[in-house]
Amino acid sequence: MRQTITKLYGTQAQASAAAEALKADGHRYVFLVPGAEPGAAEGSADPETVKAIMAAQIYKGDAEVYARHLAKGASLVTVHAMFGSAQRAITTLKSFDPLPDAIPKPPVPSRFVYSVHTPFSSTFELPLLTEKVAYPAETVSGIPSLTRRPVLFTGRIMPFLTEAAAPFSRMLSLPTLTKSATPFSSLFRLPLLTRRRESAA
C-alpha cells in the first residue's frame, strides 16, 4: 500500500535536493519534473509536461494544474511512500521549503456521533438514509407500506388475539369451555396438585 505525496518548489535546486533526500531515506519511487527554464515564455500547460507528470501516476486533471505552475518556473517532486513511511516523506519534503499546495486537499468530514438509535450507521460512520419518519422502508424504496396499522397480519386478516379474555374462542365464535381459573382441573374434575400437597403436609 502506497501513499502519493506531491510538492511544488520554487526552484529546481530545491526540488532536486528534496528528491535526493527522499532517495537517501530509502524511498524508491521518487519522481522529479523540472520547471521551465528562467526567461521562458509563460503559457498554458505544456502537453509534454503533463505527460511527464502523469508518468508519476498523477491524474491528468491534477497534472494539468501542476503543469501550469511548472510553466512559471516551479519544479515538482512526487514520492509514492510505502506503508509506514509517509510521514517521514512529508517531513523531508517540507524541510526544503515547498510552495503552497496547488491542489487543495478535500475537507475531512466530521466524525459521526454514535447513537444507540442508529447503531449500524454510527458504527460504520454512514449517513442515515432517512431520519425520523414513521415508515422508513417506504420512504427509501418508494413502495407504499402494506398497512398503516402497527401489526400487519392481525390488523388485516384477523382481530387482535390479545383484545379478548378468551381470544381463541372469540376468534372462532366458540363458547368458552369454562369460566374457572383452573380450566384443566375443572374440565376433568381433578383435584389441584397444590392442594394435595398442602393436605399431605
N, C-alpha and C positions, 0 to 999 in steps of 0.2 A: 504494500500500500504506500503510495507516494502523495506528497502534498506539493503543489506547484506554487512557487513564490517568485514574483517578478518585481524588479525595481528599476526605476529610471535614474540616471546620473547625468549631471550637467556636463561632464567631460568624459572623454574616452579613457583618460588616465584613471579616473576614479572607478569606472566600470571594470577596467582590466584588473585593477588592484583587488576589487571585490571578488571577481571571478577566480583569481589566483588564490585568494584566501579561502574561498569555498573548497577548491580542489585540495588545498593543503590540509583542510579539516576532514578530508575523506569523502566529500560529496562527488559522486561520479557523473551525475547528469547536470552539467553546468553549461549554459549557452550564453554567448556574448554577441550582441548585434550592435556594431558601432553606428554612430550617427553620421549625418552628412558632414563633409569637410567644412571647416570655417570659411565663410565667404560664399558658400554655395547658395544658389537661389532657393528661398523658402517657398515650397509649394505644397500641393496635396500629397497624400500618402503615395509613395512610390510602389508600384506593384511588386518589384523585386524585393524591396524591403519588407513588404507584407509577407511574401513567401518565406523570406529568411526568418521572420519572427514566427510564422506558423510552423516552421521546421522544429521549433522548440515545443511543439504541441500546445500552441496557443490558438484559441478560437479565432476565426477570421475577423469577426466583428471587433474583438479586442485588439487583434494585430493591426487593424487599420487605425485604431486610436493611437496605439503606440507608435506606429509609423509616422504619423503626423508630428509627434514630438521628436522623433529621430530626424525628420526633415528640418527641424530647427536647431539641430546640433546635439541633442541629448543622445545617450547611449543606453542600451538595455541589457540587463542581466537577468536570466531566468535559471532557477535551480529546481529540480524535482527531488525534494528531500525524502529520504526513506523514513519509514515509521520510527518515531522516537528521536529524529534528528532535525525536525522542522524548526523548533525554537532556536537551536544553535545556528541554523542557517539564517533565520530572521535577524538574530543578534549580529551576526557577521555582516550582513548586508547593511544594516542600519549604522554600523560603525564607520561606513565610508560616505556618510552624509548624502543619502539619496534625495531625489526630488519628491515632492508630494505625489501620492498615488494618482495616476492618471485615470484609473477606473475605480470609482468609489465602491467600497465593499457593501454588500446588501445588509440592511439593518438586521440585527439579531432579534428575533421575536421574543417578547417577554414570556417567561415560563408560565404554564397554566397552573392555577392554584388547585390542589387536589380537593375533590368534593366527594363525599360518600354517596351523593345522589347520582353522580356520573362517574363511577369508578373506572370504566374502560377508557373513556375519553381522557380522564385525568391521568391515568397511569401511563398511557402512550402519548400524552400531550397532543391529542387530536381535537379539532374544533367540533362542537356539537352540531349534529345535523339539524336539530330543531330544539327550541327551548320553550318550556312551559306551555305546551299545547296539550289538549285533552286526548287527542288521538295521534301520536307521533308517527306511527306507521302509515296512516292515511295521508299525513302531510308530506312525508318523504316520498312515498310511492305514487301518490296521486290517485290511489284506488280507494273508493269510499269504504268505510267500515261496514261490516255486515249488520251490526246492531249498535245502537246508542245506549243499550242497557248494560249494566255492569257485568252481567253473566250472560253469555251468548246463548247456550242451549236451554237453560231454564227460563230465559226470558222469551224465547221464540217458540219452543216446542212444548214445554210443559210448565205448569206453575212452579213456583219455588217450593222445593220439598220441605224446607225448614219453616215455612209460614204456618203450618198446622201442627197440632199436638200429635196427630197420627198421620203423618204425611203419606205413607204408602197406601193406607186405607182410603184416604181422601182422594188421592190421585186416581185410584181405580174405582171410586164410588162404592166401596165395600164397607159394611159395618165393622166397627172395631170388635175384636174378639172378647175384650174385657176392658173394664174401667179400673181394674185393680192396679196397685203399684207393683204387684208381683205377678205379672201375667202368666208366666210359665207354671209356677206352682198352683195358681188358681185354676188354670185350664185343666191340668191333670190331677187336681186335688191332692197335691203332695204337700207334706209339711215343709216348712222352711228349714234349711240346713242349720242356719244360725240359731234357731230356737231350740233345736235338738241338742246342739252343743251347750246352750245355756242351761237346759234342764239336766243334761248329763253332768255338768259341772256341779 
